[in-house]
Amino acid sequence: MRDVVIAGSGMTPFRRAPGWGLRAMATGAADEALKDAGVAPELVDRVYLGNAVAATVTQQDMIKGQVAFRHHGLAGAPLINVENACASGSSALHMAVEAVSGGFADVVLAVGVEQLTSEDKVRSFKALRGSTDISEIGEAGPDEDWTKSILMDFYSAEARDFLARNGATAEDFARVAVKNRTNASHNPLAQFQTPQTIEAVLASRTIVPPLTLAMCSPLTDGAAAALVCSADYARADLPDAETLLVRACALRGGRTAPPVTEASTAAVEVSGVPVAEVDLIELHDAAAPAELLQYGEIGLCEKGEEHLLVRRGETDLGGRMPVNTSGGLISRGHALGATGLAQIAELTTQLRGRAGARQVEGARLGLAVNCGGWMGGGYAVTVATVLERLS
């Protein structure tokens, strides 16, 4: 197996932009990643494009990537479309890493893109419903509530259970939202950049108790990309690229434990890097309670102590273990199929020392945990990735 590096990264702004389109977003992020690495499109051996909901929202299905790059220099390159719910982008990265590690390709582009918003908001919420087990929850009826994501019902149930067993309060969820918005205020690509207070978060519109609007990730459009190649190729052909070593990229489905735990444990085993030794973490905070739960699931703290970390400021920028320096899904935005690669873009920016006011001083190791789908009381899939700056 060969060492694999990320040689280039690109990302569009994340925002609400009905009609922006897969083509404009995907090519924008891809061009930035190619330019960052110093690689011409014709040198790319393979493309993996992650997307979750285009079939429902835009009615583009089956050949999403081929359509997106139809008029681009990547047109005609071997391309595989990847659909794995909110983990579609990180799954595309996982496949790219496997292809390069196994010697099947030297240069691979992973792209995640999502047009989640629509002038018809019902399309967006119908698409999100598809990330669950329909045979379990039943098909939507004529009286279905299309004013919110069904996933927030699941997150609210987790939140109520968390409050009941841990002595936490809704203010702890608000602290997560405030922390991540503070980080996003320093991220020019984030959807929401205006700082907020705990009081404002608690006073925002209730979605499903105890979740308020400010505790939930928004509908978001955007794209992100990563140029993956072998370490040998980078040394020989990309001497000016500021590469990052992929220490691990693990995809798990949760056979014996929650997939977050299985994927992060696998990433630790493969990389040899304990969670406590990374310098920053990007977690899948589709709702504020999800971030707290993942603190325990990845082993950042003992189960039941998750809310104490945010109370003590340990996961703040400047704390013991900064989490979601990008603003996370709550404030950077959650463009489903692009979210996993947006996390990678943040790690890349941080490990290269280019994050400006949100920079984690001396960052060398980063962990990203991206989840997708919901069934059986938890996520359907999780991808955990560890990156390292070598120079």
C-alpha positions in Angstrom: 0.0 0.0 0.0 1.3 3.4 -0.9 1.4 6.6 1.1 -1.3 9.0 0.0 -1.3 12.8 0.2 -3.8 15.6 -0.4 -2.0 18.0 -2.7 -4.8 20.5 -3.4 -8.0 21.7 -1.8 -10.9 23.8 -3.0 -14.2 25.1 -1.7 -16.9 27.4 -2.8 -18.7 29.7 -0.3 -21.5 27.8 1.4 -24.8 29.6 1.1 -28.5 29.4 0.2 -28.6 29.9 -3.5 -31.5 28.2 -5.4 -30.5 27.7 -9.0 -26.8 27.9 -8.5 -26.5 24.5 -10.1 -24.2 21.4 -9.7 -22.1 22.4 -12.7 -21.1 25.9 -11.5 -20.4 24.6 -7.9 -18.5 21.4 -8.8 -16.3 23.0 -11.4 -15.6 26.0 -9.1 -14.4 23.8 -6.3 -12.5 21.4 -8.7 -10.7 24.3 -10.4 -9.6 25.6 -7.1 -8.2 22.2 -6.0 -6.4 21.7 -9.3 -4.8 25.1 -9.2 -3.9 24.7 -5.5 -2.0 21.4 -6.4 -0.6 22.7 -9.6 -2.2 19.8 -11.6 -3.7 20.2 -15.1 -7.1 18.5 -15.6 -5.7 16.1 -18.2 -3.4 14.6 -15.6 -6.3 13.4 -13.4 -6.6 9.7 -13.7 -10.1 9.4 -12.1 -12.8 11.5 -10.5 -15.2 10.6 -7.7 -18.2 12.9 -7.3 -20.2 12.8 -4.1 -23.8 14.1 -4.2 -26.8 13.2 -2.1 -30.1 14.7 -3.3 -29.8 16.0 -6.9 -32.3 13.4 -8.1 -35.0 14.8 -5.8 -34.2 18.5 -5.7 -33.0 19.2 -9.3 -34.1 16.0 -11.0 -30.6 15.3 -12.2 -29.8 11.7 -11.5 -27.5 8.8 -12.7 -24.8 10.9 -14.5 -24.5 13.9 -12.1 -20.7 14.1 -12.4 -20.6 13.6 -16.1 -23.1 16.4 -16.6 -21.3 18.7 -14.1 -17.9 18.4 -15.9 -19.4 18.1 -19.5 -17.8 21.3 -20.6 -14.7 21.2 -18.4 -11.2 20.0 -18.9 -12.1 16.9 -16.8 -14.8 15.9 -19.4 -14.2 12.3 -20.4 -12.1 11.4 -17.4 -13.2 8.2 -15.7 -15.8 9.3 -13.3 -17.8 7.5 -10.6 -20.8 9.0 -8.9 -21.0 8.4 -5.2 -24.2 8.7 -3.2 -23.9 8.0 0.6 -26.3 10.5 2.2 -24.5 13.3 4.1 -21.3 11.3 3.9 -21.2 11.3 0.1 -18.3 13.7 -0.1 -16.2 11.9 2.5 -17.1 8.6 0.8 -15.8 10.0 -2.5 -12.6 10.9 -0.7 -12.4 7.4 0.9 -12.6 5.8 -2.6 -10.0 8.2 -4.0 -7.6 7.3 -1.2 -8.2 3.6 -1.7 -7.6 3.9 -5.5 -4.3 5.8 -5.0 -3.2 3.7 -2.0 -3.8 0.5 -3.9 -1.9 1.6 -7.0 -4.8 1.9 -9.3 -4.3 5.6 -9.9 -1.7 8.2 -9.2 -3.9 11.4 -9.3 -7.6 11.4 -8.3 -10.0 14.2 -7.7 -12.7 13.9 -5.0 -15.5 16.4 -5.3 -18.6 16.9 -3.2 -21.4 19.1 -4.4 -25.0 19.8 -3.3 -27.9 22.0 -4.6 -30.0 21.4 -1.5 -32.2 24.5 -1.7 -35.0 25.1 -4.2 -37.6 27.7 -4.8 -39.9 24.8 -3.8 -38.7 24.1 -0.2 -40.8 21.0 -0.1 -38.3 19.3 -2.5 -35.5 19.9 0.0 -37.4 18.4 2.9 -38.6 15.4 0.8 -35.0 14.8 -0.1 -33.9 14.8 3.5 -36.7 12.3 4.4 -35.0 9.9 1.9 -31.9 9.6 4.2 -34.0 7.5 6.6 -35.4 3.9 6.4 -38.7 4.6 4.8 -39.9 1.0 5.5 -39.5 1.9 9.2 -41.0 5.4 9.3 -43.5 4.9 6.5 -44.1 6.8 3.3 -45.1 10.4 3.6 -48.9 10.9 3.8 -51.0 13.8 2.6 -50.7 15.6 6.0 -46.9 15.3 6.2 -45.2 18.3 7.8 -42.9 19.8 5.1 -41.8 22.8 7.2 -38.7 21.1 8.7 -36.3 18.2 8.2 -37.5 14.9 9.7 -33.9 14.4 10.9 -34.6 17.1 13.5 -37.2 14.8 15.1 -34.4 12.2 15.6 -31.9 14.7 16.9 -34.5 16.1 19.3 -35.1 12.6 20.7 -31.4 12.2 21.2 -31.2 15.6 22.9 -34.0 14.8 25.3 -32.4 11.5 26.3 -29.1 13.3 26.7 -30.6 15.9 29.0 -32.4 13.2 31.0 -29.3 11.1 31.8 -26.4 13.6 32.0 -27.6 16.5 34.1 -27.0 18.8 31.0 -29.3 21.6 30.1 -30.5 23.2 26.9 -27.9 26.0 27.5 -25.2 23.4 26.8 -26.6 22.9 23.3 -26.8 26.7 23.0 -23.1 26.9 24.0 -22.2 24.6 21.0 -24.1 26.9 18.6 -22.5 30.0 20.1 -19.0 28.5 19.9 -19.4 27.4 16.3 -20.9 30.7 15.2 -17.9 32.5 16.8 -15.6 30.3 14.7 -17.7 30.9 11.6 -17.4 34.7 12.1 -13.8 34.3 11.0 -14.6 32.0 8.1 -15.3 33.9 4.9 -16.8 30.8 3.2 -19.3 30.2 6.0 -23.1 30.6 5.5 -23.6 32.4 8.9 -21.0 34.7 10.2 -22.7 37.0 12.7 -21.9 36.1 16.3 -24.8 35.1 18.6 -25.4 34.8 22.3 -26.7 31.9 24.4 -29.8 34.0 25.1 -30.4 34.5 21.3 -30.0 30.8 20.6 -32.5 29.8 23.2 -35.0 32.5 22.1 -34.9 31.5 18.4 -37.8 29.7 16.9 -38.5 26.2 18.3 -38.1 23.4 15.7 -38.7 20.4 17.9 -38.2 20.7 21.7 -35.5 21.3 23.0 -34.0 22.3 19.6 -34.3 25.8 18.4 -33.6 27.0 14.9 -30.1 28.3 15.9 -29.2 24.8 17.1 -30.0 23.2 13.8 -28.0 23.1 10.6 -29.5 25.1 7.7 -30.3 24.2 4.1 -27.1 24.9 2.2 -25.7 24.9 -1.3 -22.0 24.5 -2.1 -19.1 22.3 -3.2 -15.7 21.3 -2.0 -12.9 19.2 -3.6 -9.6 17.5 -2.7 -6.8 16.5 -5.1 -5.4 13.1 -3.9 -2.2 11.6 -5.2 0.6 9.2 -4.2 3.3 10.6 -2.0 5.9 9.4 -4.6 4.0 11.3 -7.4 3.9 14.5 -5.3 7.6 14.4 -4.6 8.5 13.8 -8.3 5.9 15.9 -10.1 4.5 18.4 -7.6 7.6 19.8 -5.8 5.8 23.1 -5.0 2.6 21.5 -3.6 2.1 21.8 0.1 1.0 18.3 0.7 -0.7 16.7 3.7 -0.3 13.0 4.5 -3.5 11.0 4.8 -2.8 9.0 7.9 -6.2 7.3 7.8 -9.5 7.4 6.0 -11.9 4.8 7.5 -15.5 4.2 6.5 -17.8 2.2 8.8 -21.5 1.3 9.1 -21.9 0.4 12.8 -22.0 -3.4 13.1 -21.2 -3.6 16.8 -21.1 0.0 17.9 -22.3 3.4 16.6 -20.6 4.0 13.3 -19.0 7.2 14.7 -17.2 5.0 17.3 -16.3 2.3 14.8 -14.9 4.8 12.2 -13.0 6.9 14.7 -11.6 3.8 16.4 -10.5 2.4 13.0 -8.9 5.8 12.1 -7.0 5.7 15.4 -5.8 2.2 14.8 -4.7 2.8 11.2 -3.0 6.2 11.9 -1.5 5.3 15.2 -2.7 8.7 16.4 -4.9 8.8 19.6 -7.8 11.3 19.5 -6.2 13.1 22.4 -3.1 13.9 20.2 -4.8 15.6 17.3 -4.8 19.4 17.3 -8.3 20.0 16.0 -11.4 18.1 15.1 -14.3 18.7 12.6 -17.4 16.9 13.8 -20.8 16.3 12.2 -22.9 18.8 14.2 -26.1 18.6 12.1 -27.7 19.7 15.3 -26.0 21.0 18.4 -26.6 17.9 20.5 -24.9 15.7 17.9 -21.6 17.5 18.5 -21.8 16.8 22.2 -22.7 13.1 21.7 -19.8 12.7 19.4 -17.3 13.9 22.0 -18.1 10.7 23.9 -18.4 8.5 20.8 -14.9 9.4 19.5 -13.3 9.1 23.0 -12.6 12.8 23.6 -14.1 12.3 27.0 -16.0 9.8 29.1 -19.6 9.2 28.2 -21.8 11.5 30.4 -19.2 14.2 30.6 -19.7 15.6 27.1 -21.4 18.8 28.2 -18.7 19.6 30.7 -16.2 20.1 27.8 -18.2 22.9 26.3 -19.0 24.4 29.6 -15.2 24.6 30.4 -14.4 25.9 27.0 -12.2 22.9 26.2 -13.5 22.7 22.6 -13.4 26.4 21.9 -10.8 28.0 19.7 -7.8 28.2 22.0 -9.1 25.4 24.2 -7.6 22.0 24.8 -9.2 20.5 21.7 -10.8 23.0 19.3 -13.8 21.5 17.6 -15.5 22.8 14.4 -13.2 25.7 13.8 -14.9 26.1 10.4 -18.2 26.9 12.2 -19.4 23.3 11.7 -22.6 22.3 10.0 -24.6 24.7 12.2 -22.8 27.8 11.0 -20.5 27.0 8.0 -23.6 25.3 6.6 -24.5 21.7 5.6 -24.4 21.2 1.9 -25.0 17.4 2.4 -22.8 15.8 -0.3 -20.2 18.5 0.1 -20.0 18.5 3.9 -17.3 15.8 4.3 -15.0 17.5 1.8 -15.7 20.9 3.4 -14.4 19.4 6.6 -11.2 18.3 4.8 -10.9 21.8 3.3 -10.9 23.2 6.9 -8.3 20.7 8.1 -6.2 21.5 5.0 -6.4 25.2 5.7 -5.6 24.8 9.4 -2.7 22.4 8.9 -1.2 24.7 6.3 -1.4 27.6 8.7 -3.8 29.6 6.5 -6.9 30.0 8.8 -6.3 33.6 9.8 -8.1 34.6 13.0 -9.4 31.1 13.6 -6.0 29.4 13.2 -5.1 26.7 15.7 -1.5 27.6 16.6 1.0 24.9 15.5 -1.7 22.6 14.1 0.0 19.4 12.8 -2.7 16.7 13.1 -6.4 17.0 12.3 -9.4 14.6 12.5 -12.6 14.9 10.5 -15.8 12.8 11.3 -18.6 12.9 8.7 -21.8 11.0 9.1 -24.7 10.1 6.8 -28.2 8.8 6.9 -30.3 7.7 9.9 -31.7 4.3 10.7 -32.1 2.1 13.8 -31.6 5.0 16.2 -28.3 6.3 14.8 -26.3 7.2 11.8 -26.1 4.8 8.8 -22.5 5.5 7.9 -19.5 7.5 9.2 -16.2 8.4 7.6 -13.3 9.4 9.9 -10.1 10.9 8.3 -6.8 11.9 9.9 -4.5 14.3 8.1 -0.9 15.3 9.1 1.3 18.1 8.1 4.8 16.7 7.7 6.9 19.9 7.1 
